[in-house]
Amino acid sequence: MKKLLTACLIAALPLTSVAAAPADPLAPTARWSAYTAGRAATPPMGWSTWNAFATDIDEDKIIGSAQQIIDLGLAAKGYRYINIDDGWVLKRRMPDGQMILRADKFPSARAGGDTPTFKPFTDRLHAMGLKAGIYSDLGRNTCSEAWSETDTDLPKGNVLEREAGLYGHIDQDIALYFAEWGFDFIKVDGCGLRDYGPQNPHVLSGKFRATGPYLDSGAVTRTDIPAIQEMFRHINLALARNNPDGDYILSLCIWGAANVRTWGKDYGAISRTSDDISPAWGRLLVNYDSSVTRSLYAHPGSWNDPDMLHIGAGDFDANHLTEARSHFALWAMLNAPLMIGTDLRKAPKALLDIFGNADIIALDQDPAGNQATLAHDSSDVQILVKTLASGDKAVAIFNRSSGGYDVDLSASHLKFSDTAPIELTDLWTKERTSFTRRTRLHVAPRETLIFRAHGTRSLPSGYYLSEQPGSVNPAVDGTVRPQVDPTIFRTAAGWAGTGGAGDRPTYAGWGGARADSAPYGQTLHIAGKPFAAGIGALANSRLEVRNKQATRFTTMVGVDDTATDKTRPVTFAVYGDGKLLVTSAPLKWGMPALPLSAPVAGVKLIELVARSTGADNERLPVTWGEAALLER
Ligand code: GLA
């Protein structure tokens, strides 16, 4: 039955840009394939009801916070999306399936008479110069219907009337939310496919219908990934149809499950990489870790989403400004959506100053769209560096631990020359300092130092690809059997509490392509030669690289020393707008790095293909050492 349903769904879909995989996924396409539909050239910014109010929402709270966004000058700084999360549905009217919103909570909706309408609400936000966001689910029911302890704010009625999710109603609901009600943003949650399995007690009791394909966030191997992707593809078609002006955002919310950390970039403008954040330091680490190694999976148009800001509560409230500032600085370095999740009518000035830090917002919103990469990686201290459109760098030194650290920041972390002065501007204090080669900085427990850095590039004639992850898309990253990522922090403050077995590694994506790192986290090496700059990927991968003005591409290629398959050869090929520019001889483990160079003047899309035989790619990491686009 499940198979039949998926097949029908696929058959009903016309062809789209989110197309089925080609016969040879390594064949050049001359096309950037990551998602660019909608309006997310930079990560969306705004405010959402969920962290502040859960399902206890109403028009006053939302319009009140929206007004604050304007009055406090935050709208002028980029916060524009005002998003309703779970809790707005009264019922799905039968038999026509029309969604009915809770007019008791949204009085302006009564203008619609028997069929309440959100149009006056979105009109009001639009008149304020803001955008409006709504929430739904892939399945028949939402998260709060599965998890809420009280039923006050939950959909009412019989089984069918309580089905608030998109399942079976994608075209109808998307048309209503966008063409009729005028929303600009939709978050599509996944609980409807996760929490309503045939063994769920509520399903057994007849309260809800069992709904698959099941999305199992505990084990990627138990999830029907193509079926989930088809649903997002269908949603995308409906969004495009109902938004002729392209002014919309699709937010994927399946919490890093179903290997979405690998493919979310092809299906939505933002995609959650982990479970929900909570106002606990350990949870911040989980969510941050789920995005921080994925800089190549974020680009203008498609961003990693480590969840909304939880500044204003618990470990991030006004009594914990160090943690609150770290949260904000890290999210900006990750190019995360900046979604405020506190009641702005009550937020103290110290927190408003964090949200309003224009210099840090500018890092998140930098037009080059480069998510930071790790220049130093340890369990307690990390140095993140991101290249800005101006050529300056942003650098954050993050102390994850509960002890202070003296940290050496060096020019090489920044890929700056170590003989020329480097000027640092502290983005909290605005203080300027300068150093040459190396400087020592003290980082307090849980503190994140964050600077803008101006220096002389160590590669003066261009950029390493690893400095420009926003322009590099691992269209095929070589992972064939999704494996869980063991590097993500596992907190005792997990959603299951300490009573159970604890948070286990669950988020797939292990072995994905990485900037300045081999796929499994080691430094890049070919036959003993280290590469501080480069791209690590698995064999049988294809990387798309956007080129603006470079005239030459250079690199040193080979099988990475971390490969445990020492026999299979890999051939490296570079394509320009679909045409072969240069190719290597077959290279095996232990053979020295081979230089490749290709003219790319006028080429818009470069493709880097590492091809081998067989499909056991996980044992065969490859290195594009010092891969660089040179302008002269
Ligand atoms: C899930 C999502 C949250 C929020 C709630 C609403 O848990 O991950 O962000 O939308 O559902 O119920």
Residues whose N, C-alpha, C, O or C-beta is under 5 A from the ligand:
A	BS01	GLA	W50 D85 D86 C143 S144 D276
